């Protein structure tokens, strides 16, 4: 039996609000994890940190500093959203972060 045929016969535990059952509580919800690495040198400065934190919080984006101005941004909000909603929300947030960063470079 091929993998795709097997998937049709399997039933996965899914809750309409909380999403699919996952082996790790960090991945509860739709389990879709999107990662973007970006250089955010101006927006991440202390004088702009309120704006940056507001954008992250508004779109449920988690941030981890990697190196000098380089950040790993991930979609932290997964519960109560479909994969498409999660991806669109993340994309909108990333666009707003990039726009804010570009405005600070002018």
C-alpha distance (Angstrom), angle and dihedral (degrees) to the residues before:
residue distance angle dihedral
X1 . . .
X2 3.77 . .
X3 3.79 122.3 .
X4 3.79 95.7 -110.0
X5 3.81 91.6 51.0
X6 3.80 90.3 49.8
X7 3.81 92.3 51.9
X8 3.82 90.1 57.3
X9 3.80 89.8 58.6
X10 3.81 97.5 45.4
X11 3.78 122.9 90.4
X12 3.78 117.4 -149.7
X13 3.80 122.9 -156.6
X14 3.79 107.3 -109.0
X15 3.78 133.0 169.0
X16 3.83 117.1 -156.6
X17 3.82 92.4 -129.4
X18 3.81 104.2 26.7
X19 3.81 98.8 39.7
X20 3.78 127.6 -143.9
X21 3.78 125.2 -4.1
X22 3.79 108.5 -105.4
X23 3.79 133.8 -167.7
X24 3.79 91.2 -127.3
X25 3.80 126.4 47.5
X26 3.82 89.8 -139.1
X27 3.81 87.2 67.0
X28 3.79 98.7 47.2
X29 3.80 115.3 132.2
X30 3.78 121.4 33.3
X31 3.85 90.9 -12.9
X32 3.82 91.2 -139.9
X33 3.78 109.9 140.2
X34 3.78 118.7 -169.3
X35 3.80 120.2 -171.5
X36 3.80 127.7 -168.0
X37 3.78 124.6 178.3
X38 3.79 113.0 -154.8
X39 3.77 140.6 167.3
X40 3.78 106.5 -120.1
X41 3.77 103.3 170.9
X42 3.82 103.1 152.6
X43 3.81 103.1 32.3
X44 3.80 91.3 51.3
X45 3.81 93.3 55.5
X46 3.79 115.2 113.1
X47 3.81 93.7 -109.7
X48 3.84 90.2 56.0
X49 3.80 98.1 36.0
X50 3.82 94.4 104.4
X51 3.82 91.3 58.5
X52 3.82 91.5 45.4
X53 3.81 93.2 48.4
X54 3.81 91.2 47.5
X55 3.81 91.5 53.1
X56 3.80 91.2 48.0
X57 3.80 93.2 47.9
X58 3.81 94.6 44.5
X59 3.80 92.3 56.1
X60 3.80 98.6 34.2
X61 3.80 92.6 -115.6
X62 3.80 120.6 158.5
X63 3.80 119.5 -148.2
X64 3.79 132.7 -155.3
X65 3.80 122.6 -178.5
X66 3.79 111.1 -130.5
X67 3.79 105.1 172.5
X68 3.80 143.0 -27.4
X69 3.82 100.6 -24.2
X70 3.81 93.2 -25.3
X71 3.80 115.7 123.0
X72 3.78 134.5 -176.5
X73 3.79 109.6 -138.6
X74 3.81 120.6 -165.4
X75 3.76 135.1 177.1
X76 3.78 104.2 -103.8
X77 3.79 97.0 176.1
X78 3.81 110.6 80.5
X79 3.80 106.1 133.4
X80 3.80 116.4 98.3
X81 3.82 93.6 9.3
X82 3.77 132.2 99.2
X83 3.78 118.9 -126.5
X84 3.81 90.4 -102.9
X85 3.81 93.3 49.7
X86 3.79 89.9 48.2
X87 3.81 92.7 50.0
X88 3.82 93.2 46.5
X89 3.81 92.8 47.9
X90 3.82 90.7 48.9
X91 3.81 92.0 47.3
X92 3.81 91.3 50.4
X93 3.81 90.9 49.8
X94 3.81 93.5 48.3
X95 3.82 90.6 49.5
X96 3.80 90.5 52.1
X97 3.82 91.6 48.2
X98 3.82 91.6 49.8
X99 3.82 91.3 47.4
X100 3.82 91.7 49.8
X101 3.81 90.8 47.8
X102 3.83 92.1 49.8
X103 3.82 91.5 49.3
X104 3.80 89.8 56.0
X105 3.83 90.9 53.8
X106 3.81 92.7 58.6
